[in-house]
Amino acid sequence: MSRELRLRIVSGIVLAIVVLAATWYGGVAFRALSALIALLIYSEWSTITRLPSQDFRGNALGWLAIASIAANILFGSEDYAIPLLGGFTITAMLFAGLRKSGTWWLPGGVFYAGLSGISLAAIRADDAVGLVAMLFVFAVVWATDILAYFVGRALKGPKLAPRISPGKTWSGAIGGTVSGVAAGTAVAFAHFPGTGLWIVFVAFLLSVSSQIGDLFESFIKRRFGVKDSGKIIPGHGGVMDRVDGLVFACFAAFLLAVWHSMLNNGILTSVGAFLLGLGL
């Protein structure tokens, strides 16, 4: 086993322990983790897209937006997170559009990083249902990621998106999706046996979303000629490299819950309960 592989395995285990511990404790611990992820994602995003050199003042506004959202995640209520995100994103868009040196990567970074923290915190929330819902999302995303890699290497076949990520294949994508649905369904059924086919649909949606998130980050890195989003995680690269699929799955879960609430009473009471099909 090479030194690099050992480093990758050890840092991966440590990272998993930290994330799962914060998930188990919930409350301030998980909200702090969500806020930190939002800040780190924006830091890496702005570095990759060269925002400081392209639009220094705009990037400062972006940092103000993300810092406000992170503070709201940690100390505020999820009820205020959506208008904060929307307001700061619109402000960033206007600022970027009015300045000749403005770039649309600025509002994109605010939206991507901000929604990452908000959706993670909203899914976990502070109750037992939120814990199961978060573990369900982890199971889907991690099983999808791991099995897509091994199935793709074993079966090979046609490329999924050769211009974006040459290593990914359709066999890996399908294998990862099947594995993600199976793992997520098993976690949900172990705690709530009556969830029915709804959980299969949600697991499928999250698995596909996580793979889209992986491709999206690959597109950004290829667009700017970057190998890794950062160097903060030994052997793995940056935070975006590790959470690209997870945050897209959380986006899908959170936005689906918001859309469902808008069609009904307009009040989003529990993202976790919605994901697990409780009370639908």
MISESE-306266 format. One line per 5 residues: number of its first residue (from 1); their letters; for each residue x, y, z of C-alpha. Coordinates in steps of 0.001 Angstrom, whole numbers, plus 524288, in hexadecimal, padded with zeros to 5 digits. Layout:
// MISESE-306266
NUM = a = X/Y/Z ~ ...
***
This chain:
// MISESE-306266
1 = msrel = 80000/80000/80000 ~ 8059B/80D1B/7FBEC ~ 807BF/8183E/8058A ~ 7FDD7/8209C/7FE3F ~ 7F364/81611/7FF18
6 = rlriv = 7F5DB/81438/80DB2 ~ 7F4C4/822D7/80FB6 ~ 7E81E/8230B/807F7 ~ 7E242/817FA/80FEF ~ 7E62F/81DAC/81D23
11 = sgivl = 7E152/82B58/81A03 ~ 7D4C8/82596/8147F ~ 7D248/81E05/8210C ~ 7D505/829F0/82986 ~ 7CC11/8323F/82117
16 = aivvl = 7C132/82822/821C9 ~ 7C260/82760/830AA ~ 7C16B/83626/8320D ~ 7B5AE/8371E/828FD ~ 7AE6A/82BAE/82F1D
21 = aatwy = 7B12B/83099/83CE6 ~ 7ABBA/83E08/83987 ~ 7A00D/83779/8330D ~ 79D87/82F1C/83F16 ~ 79E24/83A9A/84883
26 = ggvaf = 79679/84398/83F94 ~ 792D9/850F6/844C2 ~ 79DD9/85AEF/84545 ~ 7A80D/850C9/8415F ~ 7A1B1/84DBB/8345C
31 = ralsa = 79DA8/85BC3/831BC ~ 7ABCE/85FCC/833FE ~ 7B042/8554E/82A6C ~ 7A64E/859F6/82051 ~ 7AA86/86821/821E2
36 = liall = 7B8E6/86459/820BC ~ 7B646/85C9A/8145F ~ 7AF70/8685B/80E56 ~ 7BB01/87130/8117B ~ 7C527/86792/80C6E
41 = iysew = 7BD92/864FB/7FFFA ~ 7BCC7/87371/7FCF0 ~ 7CB4A/874F4/7FFD0 ~ 7CEBB/86A18/7F64F ~ 7C4C8/86E96/7EC44
46 = stitr = 7CA0F/87C76/7EC42 ~ 7D7FF/8775D/7EB06 ~ 7D4D8/86E2F/7DFCC ~ 7CD22/8786B/7D842 ~ 7D735/882FD/7DB60
51 = lpsqd = 7CD2D/88C3B/7E124 ~ 7D6EB/89420/7E953 ~ 7DE61/89837/7DD1E ~ 7D284/899CE/7D43B ~ 7C98D/8A126/7DD67
56 = frgna = 7CFB2/8A421/7EA92 ~ 7C48E/8AC8E/7EFA3 ~ 7BA68/8A2FC/7EAD5 ~ 7C18C/897E9/7F17F ~ 7C196/89FBE/7FE1F
61 = lgwla = 7B2D6/8A0E7/7FCCF ~ 7B237/8924D/7FA83 ~ 7B9B9/88FE4/80718 ~ 7B05F/898D8/80E53 ~ 7A4ED/89117/80909
66 = iasia = 7AAB8/883E4/80CA3 ~ 7AEFB/88894/81A15 ~ 7A11F/88D67/81CB4 ~ 79B2C/880B3/8181C ~ 7A4D4/878BA/82035
71 = anilf = 7A1AF/880E2/82C4A ~ 79339/87EED/829E5 ~ 7951C/87035/82897 ~ 79CA1/86FC7/8355C ~ 7950B/87966/83DB3
76 = gsedy = 78849/87BEF/836AC ~ 77CB8/8745B/83198 ~ 77B39/86D2B/824CA ~ 76F22/87582/8224D ~ 777F1/8812D/81FA1
81 = aipll = 7822E/87A0B/817AD ~ 77AA5/879EA/80AE1 ~ 777B8/88896/80A2C ~ 785B6/88B7D/80E52 ~ 78AFF/882F6/8037D
86 = ggfti = 781B6/88883/7F973 ~ 78440/8968C/7FD4A ~ 792F8/89558/7FD1B ~ 792DF/88DB5/7F054 ~ 78AAA/8981F/7E999
91 = tamlf = 79393/8A2AC/7EF0F ~ 79F82/89B82/7EA15 ~ 7994B/899B6/7DCB5 ~ 79609/8A824/7DBA3 ~ 7A395/8ABF5/7E01F
96 = aglrk = 7AA0C/8A2CB/7D665 ~ 7A13A/8A708/7CB4B ~ 7A348/8B59C/7CD6E ~ 7B20F/8B4DE/7CE20 ~ 7B9A5/8B31B/7C180
101 = sgtww = 7C2FD/8A9FC/7C869 ~ 7B7EC/8A27E/7CEB8 ~ 7B6DB/893C7/7CD13 ~ 7AB40/88AC8/7CE76 ~ 7B3F5/8812E/7D5C0
106 = lpggv = 7B201/88A40/7E170 ~ 7A357/88845/7E39D ~ 7A51C/87A17/7DFAE ~ 7AEDD/87846/7EAB9 ~ 7A609/87F0D/7F493
111 = fyagl = 79A99/87687/7F0A7 ~ 7A261/869CD/7F03F ~ 7A978/86BC9/7FD21 ~ 79DE9/871CE/80444 ~ 7942E/86778/80041
116 = sgisl = 79E07/85CE8/803EB ~ 79E16/86130/8121C ~ 78F95/86415/812B6 ~ 78B29/85727/80CEB ~ 79426/84F1B/815A1
121 = aaira = 78F6C/855FB/821F6 ~ 78124/85531/81DD5 ~ 781AD/84692/81B4E ~ 7885B/84338/82836 ~ 78064/84CE7/8305F
126 = ddavg = 7800A/849C3/83EE6 ~ 777BC/83D8D/8403F ~ 778C6/82ECA/83EC8 ~ 7721D/82F21/83184 ~ 77C6F/838B2/82CCA
131 = lvaml = 7872D/82F65/8311C ~ 7815A/8241B/8296C ~ 77F03/82CDE/81DA5 ~ 78D32/83159/81DAF ~ 79228/82368/81EFC
136 = fvfav = 78921/81FBD/813C9 ~ 78F3A/82A4F/80B37 ~ 79CF7/8260F/80F16 ~ 799D3/817E7/80BE1 ~ 794A8/81B61/7FE64
141 = vwatd = 79FEA/8246F/7FAE8 ~ 7AB06/81C38/80054 ~ 7A5F0/80F80/7FA8B ~ 7A3FC/8163D/7ED75 ~ 7B1B3/81BE0/7ED8A
146 = ilayf = 7B8BA/80F7C/7F1E2 ~ 7B18A/805BA/7E962 ~ 7B1B6/80E8F/7DD71 ~ 7C08B/80E6D/7DE5C ~ 7C202/7FFB0/7DFD8
151 = vgral = 7B74A/7FBC2/7D64B ~ 7BC81/80551/7CC44 ~ 7CA4C/7FFE9/7CD83 ~ 7C581/7F1F3/7CCA6 ~ 7BBE9/7F320/7C152
156 = kgpkl = 7C112/7FF2A/7BA50 ~ 7B914/801C9/7ADFC ~ 7B41D/80E96/7A808 ~ 7B847/81B41/7AE84 ~ 7AE1D/822FF/7B600
161 = apris = 7B34B/83098/7B302 ~ 7C0AD/82F6B/7AC7C ~ 7C298/83E12/7AAA6 ~ 7C044/840D4/7B903 ~ 7C525/834C9/7C031
166 = pgktw = 7CB95/82A9C/7B75F ~ 7CC54/82053/7C209 ~ 7BDBC/81F12/7C47D ~ 7B5DE/814CB/7BD3C ~ 7A782/811B3/7BB87
171 = sgaig = 7A9A9/80480/7C213 ~ 7AF3C/80B52/7CDFD ~ 7A413/81527/7CE42 ~ 799C7/80A7C/7CDA5 ~ 7A0DA/801E8/7D77F
176 = gtvsg = 7A261/80D71/7E0AB ~ 79402/81107/7DF88 ~ 78F72/80337/7E26A ~ 79899/8027E/7EE20 ~ 79481/80FDB/7F319
181 = vaagt = 78616/80C77/7F259 ~ 78873/7FF82/7F952 ~ 790A2/8059C/80434 ~ 78778/8110B/80667 ~ 77B68/8087A/80662
186 = avafa = 781B7/7FF34/81034 ~ 784BE/80A6C/8199D ~ 7770A/8101A/81870 ~ 7701A/802FC/819DB ~ 7785F/7FF83/825BA
191 = hfpgt = 77278/80B1A/82D03 ~ 76569/80D4A/8262D ~ 760A3/800B6/81FA2 ~ 7543D/80714/81A9C ~ 75A7F/810E9/8116D
196 = glwiv = 7570B/808D1/80560 ~ 75B00/80BD8/7F761 ~ 75C7A/81A5A/7FA5A ~ 769D5/8180B/8004C ~ 76E4B/810C7/7F419
201 = fvafl = 76A91/81C6C/7EBB8 ~ 7718C/8260A/7F4B4 ~ 77DB3/81D81/7F56F ~ 77E09/81CA8/7E69D ~ 77CB4/82B69/7E56C
206 = lsvss = 78793/82DE7/7EF42 ~ 79099/823EA/7E8FF ~ 78F17/82A08/7DB93 ~ 7908E/837A3/7E164 ~ 79D25/833CD/7E845
211 = qigdl = 7A2FF/82F3A/7DB70 ~ 79ECF/83BD0/7D4C4 ~ 7A592/8432F/7DFC0 ~ 7B201/83B7F/7DD6D ~ 7B18A/83ECA/7CEEB
216 = fesfi = 7AE9F/84D0A/7D1E2 ~ 7BAC6/84E81/7DA2A ~ 7C2D5/8476B/7CFD3 ~ 7BDAC/8511E/7C5CD ~ 7C1D1/85CC2/7CE17
221 = krrfg = 7CF6E/85750/7D072 ~ 7D13B/8540D/7C20D ~ 7CC22/8617D/7BE3B ~ 7D6AF/8680B/7C66D ~ 7E15C/85DD5/7C4BB
226 = vkdsg = 7E1B0/85997/7D2FB ~ 7E466/84BBD/7D7AB ~ 7DF62/84CEF/7E5AA ~ 7D698/85717/7EBE9 ~ 7E045/858C2/7F715
231 = kiipg = 7EA21/851FD/7FFE4 ~ 7E369/85266/80D10 ~ 7E0C8/843AD/80DB9 ~ 7ED5E/83BA7/80CAB ~ 7ECBF/831FB/8017A
236 = hggvm = 7DF51/836B5/7FD19 ~ 7E0C3/844DC/7F90C ~ 7D6CE/84F0B/7FCD9 ~ 7C98E/84F14/80373 ~ 7C290/8508A/7F66E
241 = drvdg = 7C95E/84435/7F1AB ~ 7C367/83C9E/7FCF2 ~ 7B5C7/8426D/7FDF9 ~ 7B252/84535/7EFB6 ~ 7A8E1/839D1/7EEDC
246 = lvfac = 7A3DD/83B7B/7FCBB ~ 7A026/849BE/7FB52 ~ 79912/84782/7EE6A ~ 79159/83C73/7F4B0 ~ 78E11/84587/7FFFF
251 = faafl = 78A34/8502A/7F643 ~ 780B5/846C4/7EFDD ~ 77B1E/84242/7FCDA ~ 779A2/84FFB/8025C ~ 773E9/85622/7F614
256 = lavwh = 76A84/84ABC/7F43E ~ 765D3/84CA9/8023C ~ 76449/85B54/80009 ~ 75CBD/858F6/7F36D ~ 753DE/84F30/7FA3E
261 = smlnn = 75120/858B6/80552 ~ 74DD9/8637F/7FB9E ~ 743EB/85AA3/7F509 ~ 73D92/857EA/80214 ~ 73CFA/8613F/80D99
266 = gilts = 7494B/868E9/80A6E ~ 74FC9/86535/8175A ~ 75C09/85CD7/81748 ~ 75B59/855DF/8244B ~ 76514/84AAA/822CE
271 = vgafl = 76D89/8478B/81710 ~ 77171/83AA9/81D4D ~ 76369/83622/81F48 ~ 7604F/839A6/8113E ~ 76BFC/831F9/80BFF
276 = lglgl = 76860/825EE/813BB ~ 75A3A/826A5/80F60 ~ 754D3/828F0/81D05 ~ 747A3/82F7A/81D21 ~ 74664/8308F/80E43
***
